[in-house]
Amino acid sequence: MTGFLSGKLALVTGASRGIGAATAEALGKAGAHVILTARTAEGLELIEERIHAAGGSATIAPMDLTEKDSIARLAQAMGERWQALDVMVLNAAMLGTLGPAAQIDGKEFNKVLTLNLLAQQALIAAFDPMLRQSDRASLLAITSRVGRTPRAYWGAYGASKAALETLIEAYGQEVGNVTPIRVAIVDPGATATEMRVRAFPGEDPATLKGPEVVADAILGLVEAGFESGHRLRVDG
């Protein structure tokens, strides 16, 4: 498929549904070969089929990002086949239980931080060499407003996103002047996703924008180019 990402390689985590799936499809339509990761193979296969049906190309990599060495194995496998990674979208995350900060369950909080923060750092570390080989690498991390504006009962999730933003911005400053890597933080806003349903069970999803709106905004950002450290809030 021709497009501004023709011949480019993209990696999207949490790509089996929601914003991750929609973003993977958008990147595929723009010509990129998309590597899809998530825990559920069935969901990934569906998105892969949709990308192929639209004339794009994709490869699925079912995996648990929190599993020991899983990220390193993926990076090794990709590095053996491709030289450069042009777009990486860090979308995978878990909400955890919403509740008072004083009552956060330590074991669950550890799981939230492991996926939402530690796995993201591991992805950056593992794919930094391939990102540096691109002539214009884009690393985009999906965040939440509660990462910057604390909200009661959202302490655990908000803390994980605040830490992620700090990590991403620091990495962007470290590589911005010496590599082609540019980083951006994307706040999708209120979007009809399964995570949103869990967070706001009484809300009508029909009143929210679909994940494809966020995906189109991400694609537009990648196409237009951006200064490292750019922040995008997707409203509407």
C-alpha positions in Angstrom: 0.0 0.0 0.0 1.3 3.5 -0.9 1.2 6.3 1.6 3.5 8.6 3.5 4.6 5.7 5.7 5.2 3.3 2.8 8.3 1.2 3.5 8.3 2.2 7.2 7.9 0.0 10.3 5.6 0.8 13.2 5.1 -0.9 16.5 1.8 -0.5 18.5 1.3 -2.0 21.9 -2.2 -2.8 23.3 -3.2 -3.2 19.6 -6.0 -5.7 20.0 -8.8 -3.2 20.7 -9.6 0.4 21.3 -7.2 3.2 20.6 -4.3 0.7 20.0 -6.3 -1.2 17.4 -7.6 1.9 15.6 -4.1 3.4 15.6 -2.6 0.2 14.1 -5.2 0.3 11.3 -4.5 3.9 10.6 -0.8 3.4 10.4 -1.4 0.4 8.1 -3.6 2.4 5.8 -0.8 5.0 5.6 1.6 2.3 4.3 3.5 1.2 7.3 4.1 -2.5 8.1 2.7 -2.6 11.6 3.8 -4.9 14.4 0.8 -5.6 16.7 1.3 -6.6 20.3 -1.2 -7.5 23.0 -1.9 -10.4 25.3 -4.8 -11.9 23.3 -3.9 -13.5 20.0 -7.5 -13.7 18.8 -8.0 -9.9 19.1 -4.7 -9.3 17.3 -5.6 -11.6 14.5 -8.8 -9.7 13.9 -7.0 -6.4 13.6 -4.3 -8.0 11.4 -7.0 -9.3 9.0 -8.6 -5.8 8.8 -5.3 -4.2 8.0 -4.7 -6.8 5.3 -8.2 -6.4 3.9 -7.5 -2.6 3.6 -4.4 -3.4 1.5 -1.9 -3.0 4.3 0.5 -5.3 6.0 1.0 -6.4 9.6 2.6 -8.9 11.9 1.1 -10.0 15.2 3.2 -10.7 18.3 1.0 -11.9 21.1 2.8 -11.3 24.4 2.5 -10.1 28.0 4.7 -7.0 28.3 5.2 -7.7 32.0 6.5 -11.2 31.4 10.3 -11.5 32.0 12.3 -11.0 28.8 9.3 -10.8 26.5 10.2 -7.3 25.3 13.8 -8.2 24.8 12.8 -11.2 22.7 10.5 -9.1 20.6 13.2 -6.5 20.0 15.7 -9.2 19.0 13.2 -10.8 16.6 12.4 -7.5 15.0 16.0 -6.5 14.8 16.9 -9.6 12.9 14.4 -8.8 10.2 14.4 -4.9 10.1 17.0 -2.3 10.6 15.0 0.7 11.7 11.8 1.3 13.7 10.0 4.5 12.5 7.0 4.7 14.7 6.4 3.3 18.2 3.1 3.9 20.0 3.1 3.0 23.7 -0.6 2.4 24.3 -0.8 -0.7 26.5 -2.0 0.1 30.0 -4.2 -1.1 32.8 -6.6 0.9 34.9 -6.5 -1.0 38.2 -9.1 -0.4 40.9 -10.2 3.1 41.5 -10.3 4.0 45.2 -8.8 6.1 48.0 -5.1 6.5 48.1 -4.9 5.2 51.6 -6.6 2.0 50.6 -4.6 1.2 47.4 -3.8 -2.5 47.3 -0.1 -2.9 47.1 -0.1 -6.0 44.9 -2.4 -4.5 42.4 -0.5 -1.1 42.5 2.6 -3.1 41.6 0.9 -4.6 38.6 -0.3 -1.1 37.4 3.2 0.3 37.8 4.8 -2.7 36.1 2.7 -2.4 33.0 2.1 1.4 32.8 5.7 2.4 33.7 8.3 -0.3 34.0 7.3 -2.1 30.8 7.3 1.3 28.9 10.9 1.9 30.0 11.8 -1.6 28.9 10.3 -0.9 25.5 12.3 2.3 25.2 15.5 0.6 26.2 15.0 -2.4 23.9 14.0 -0.4 20.8 16.2 2.7 21.2 18.8 1.2 18.8 16.2 0.6 16.1 14.6 4.1 16.6 18.1 5.6 16.2 18.4 3.9 12.8 15.3 5.7 11.4 15.6 8.9 9.5 12.6 10.3 11.3 11.5 8.3 14.3 8.3 9.1 16.2 7.7 7.7 19.7 4.2 8.5 21.0 3.0 7.6 24.5 -0.7 7.5 25.4 -1.4 9.3 28.7 -4.4 10.5 30.7 -5.4 13.9 32.1 -5.2 12.5 35.6 -1.4 12.1 35.1 -1.1 15.9 35.2 -4.3 16.9 37.1 -4.8 14.6 40.1 -8.3 13.4 40.7 -9.7 11.8 43.8 -9.8 8.0 43.7 -7.5 7.9 40.6 -4.3 8.0 42.6 -2.8 4.7 41.4 -3.5 5.1 37.7 -2.7 8.8 37.8 0.6 8.2 39.5 1.6 5.7 36.8 0.8 8.1 34.0 2.5 11.0 35.7 5.6 8.9 36.0 5.3 7.8 32.4 5.1 11.4 31.2 8.2 12.3 33.1 10.1 9.3 31.7 9.0 10.1 28.1 9.9 13.8 28.3 13.3 13.0 29.9 14.1 10.5 27.1 13.0 13.1 24.5 15.4 15.6 25.9 18.2 13.1 26.1 18.0 12.1 22.4 16.4 15.1 20.8 19.6 16.9 19.7 21.6 13.9 18.8 19.2 11.5 17.1 16.2 11.7 14.7 13.9 10.5 17.5 11.1 12.8 18.5 8.7 12.0 21.3 5.1 13.1 21.9 2.6 12.6 24.7 -1.0 12.0 23.5 -4.0 12.5 25.9 -6.9 10.9 24.0 -9.6 12.6 26.3 -13.0 10.9 26.8 -13.1 8.1 24.2 -15.4 5.1 23.9 -13.1 2.2 25.0 -13.4 -0.7 27.4 -11.2 1.0 29.9 -13.5 4.0 29.9 -16.5 1.8 30.5 -14.8 0.3 33.5 -14.0 3.7 34.9 -17.4 5.3 34.2 -19.9 2.4 34.1 -23.0 4.7 34.0 -21.8 6.7 31.0 -23.3 6.2 27.6 -20.5 5.3 25.2 -22.6 6.6 22.3 -22.0 10.1 23.6 -18.2 9.8 23.3 -15.9 10.0 20.3 -14.6 6.7 18.8 -11.1 5.4 19.0 -10.7 6.1 15.3 -10.8 9.9 16.1 -7.7 9.5 18.3 -6.0 7.3 15.8 -6.5 9.9 13.0 -5.1 12.6 15.3 -2.0 10.4 16.0 -1.6 9.7 12.3 -1.9 13.4 11.5 0.8 14.2 14.1 3.2 11.7 12.7 2.6 12.9 9.2 3.0 16.6 10.0 6.1 16.1 12.2 6.5 17.6 15.6 9.0 19.1 18.0 10.2 16.6 20.6 8.2 16.9 23.8 5.0 17.9 22.0 1.7 17.3 23.9 -1.5 16.5 22.0 -5.0 16.6 23.6 -7.6 15.0 21.4 -11.0 16.6 22.0 -14.2 16.3 20.1 
